[in-house]
Amino acid sequence: MKAVRIQAFGGPEVLNVEDVARPVPAPDEILIKVYASGVNPVDWVVREGGNDALRAYLTLPMTLGWDAAGVVEEVGSAVTGFQKGDAVYGEPNFPGDGSYAEYCAAKASQFALKPKMLSFTEASGVPLAGLTAWTGLFEHGQLQAGQRVLIQGASGGVGGFAVQFAKAKGAYVIGTASAGNLDYVRQLGADEVIDYRSQKFEDLVHDLDLVLEASPLRDNAERVKAISVLKTGGTFVTVNLDHPFDDAVHAALAAKQARGELSNNQPRQEWLQEIARLIDAGQVKVFISKVFPLAEVAEAHRESQTWHVHGKLVLQIRPNNEPA
């Protein structure tokens, strides 16, 4: 089968489409015939050699990609709930055999039936960013209906889903983005938008239940500002695991009697099922920015690294109308 492999860490030039053996699913895994794979910042972070949070888990050679939509080709002996031919979406094993490939094997617990409303291309853009947003908002942030949340980086892949999930659950949502993306964030459903370049959010909002840091900025001084807009006992959650809290952040949290959480993505089947229900009910939309053929994977990485993408970048592995 064809797969995008890296034999060394480095720039986009290390990405190579190679012929490799088709994986065999373990007893608790399914083999997915991949139709499309999302492209995410973690992909090129790994390609470059990882960060402090990832480096210990990376071994070469490696197939990249942790966002897949496709059709179940084989079912492991211990797997129940899936059968051959099911259309599914989810996260491949990290950092194992990735989804930039014609087939990938993954734990069945990390996949669910694909939203019926979405094509494979659209569905492949959901799992990693969607589950990162879900974990941050609801597992660590404990967001409830009627609460007020500030989502930093609201136009990005994670932030865009976070805005929609929070609205679907009945929260009041404030999103930060650049001026050119404010209308997009409104389109996602934000109740208020703030231009982070020309406006100081710390002067505009206060008494928030939750702040979700989904922007690429790694700056603990900005985190202190974000904590300042929480109500007493509020929660600050960041998805930037590679940038731990410093003493100033811990002091700011203590002064607010607030919780601070580093939120790791959790690939849970039940959350993918709930996300699919929201999508099929029309409460969450998936915005695809650009689709690349597998051979143009390096260009997809370059596009992702601009940090100016709103919506999702996708690698097309097979045509959506190709029979299973």
PyMOL commands that set and color helices and strands:
alter all, ss='L'
color gray80, all
select helices_A, chain A and resi 12-14+41-47+55-57+108-110+120-123+127-140+157-168+179-188+201-204+220-228+247-256+269-280+294-304
alter helices_A, ss='H'
color red, helices_A
select strands_A, chain A and resi 2-6+16-19+29-39+62-63+68-75+87-90+103-107+111-113+148-152+172-177+192-195+208-213+230-238+259-262+288-293+312-316
alter strands_A, ss='S'
color yellow, strands_A
deselect
rebuild
show_as cartoon
